[in-house]
Amino acid sequence: MPNCCDGKMTSCSKRKGAPRTSWKKPSMEEAKKVGLFDAHCHPTDIMSATSRISEMNAEALTVMSTRAQDQDLVLETAKQYPIPDNNTQANEDKRNNYIVPSFGWHPWFTYQIFDDRGGQDEVDATQHYRDVLTPEPDKAFLKTLPKPRKLSSFLHETEMRLQEFPLAVIGEIGLDRSFRVPHGDFKSEDDSEVTSRDMTAKTGGPNEGEYTPGSREGRPLSPYHVKLEHQKVILKAQLELAAKHNRAVSVHSVATHGAVFDLLQSLWKGHEKPSKSAKKKQNKDAANTPLESDYHSVEGAKPLYPPRICMHSYSGPADALKQFLGARVPADIFFSFSELINFGSHNSEKAVEVIKAVPDEQILIESDLHCAGERMDKLLEDVLTRVCEIKDWSLPGGAEQLKKNWHRFIFGVAPEE
């Protein structure tokens, strides 16, 4: 069994679709000096490997949380690898690896939350799951599901974490039409509950430690999907929380790019950037009367949308970019790409076309890996190489551009600004 987590030269690093690297080693070394910035990853899925973060080539990791079990793990790991005080400037003297924590509830797990904000203090679990899952689950499946959590409680807990970490992101959040809920708790031979199971096949070897519970954990998938309308409720609540605290968000979207855009558009309605004709009219107006469509001039109105949005491992077609890149979109929208998701054998051609179409200042790279260490570094180097080849950038030049983009996404300002 190859060890996919430590990045050793095994079949994992020779996977199908790996980039044909035309760069010379010195060029990658120069790119590393500039700094590599992972826009989306999950190292707290294997906590025993988080000690490797200090040894990685990547300067910064944007670490996602997704479910009940990893919120505090991300928080504690962020304390171990804090953001440097000079976070908006390049640190040329000494590089300290750090992470930016991200707190959010992934669409895969939204069925575990019920919306109590209308005053409903408790909910019948069986009825809740029948309401939010499709097709209607059978009784045996329902018995395996956890007690639903209150949305208001999760939002309050997240708000406390955001206050503790003023630069934290909200993520991973989003919508997913394809995912099916895994079967519930496993039963051992004596019918007792098993809270975790051997994840050797996923982590690459027993030496990688126990996989953080709560995710799929190797379980077979059921036929049940989370209804999109319920996912939207949970997503909208988190987007509004990001707006309240002026935070960036990392968005998961599978076969839902139109639905994600429609939801975002409903939040920024009335705050769109002015059209060209409106700008001309405003310039001619001697009194400089504020336009209602001008984000910056709606008197007394606070925007209800996140200021910066990353479409993580963006999988939509190039044509779908047009709506996100519209001239009147008031938020800064970035598109992140990973070797694991975007450059599989069936995705590569589409990813190339999309990357060509994304403006240089709106592109990010990510590993989307569950384990810190050499392989996470290798995946970042691979996708950096891909993007630079597609964009016709040198490796150091591409690394510099991506560094600026990541700083703008996280901090709202590029290093030199």
ABEGO torsion letter per residue (X at the ends): XBBAAAGBBBAAAABBGBBBBABBAAAAAAAAAAEBBBABBBAAABAAAAAAAAABABABBBBBBABAAAAAAAAAAAAABBBBABAABBBAABBBBBBBBBBBBBAAAAAABBBAAAGBABBBAAAAAAAABOBBBBAAAAAABBBBBBAAAAAAAAAAAAAABAABBBOBBEBBAABBBBBBBBBBAAGBBBABBBAAAAAGEAAAEBBBBGBAGGBBBBABBBBAAAAAAAAAAAAAAAAAAGBBBBBBBBGAAAAAAAAAAAAABGABBBBAAAAAAAAABAAGBBBAABAAABBGBBBABBABBBBBGBABBAAAAAAAABAABABBBBBBBBAAAAABAAAAAAAAAAAAABBAAABBBBAGBABBEAAAAAAAAAAAAAAAAAAGBBAAAAAAAAAAAAAAAAAGBBAAX
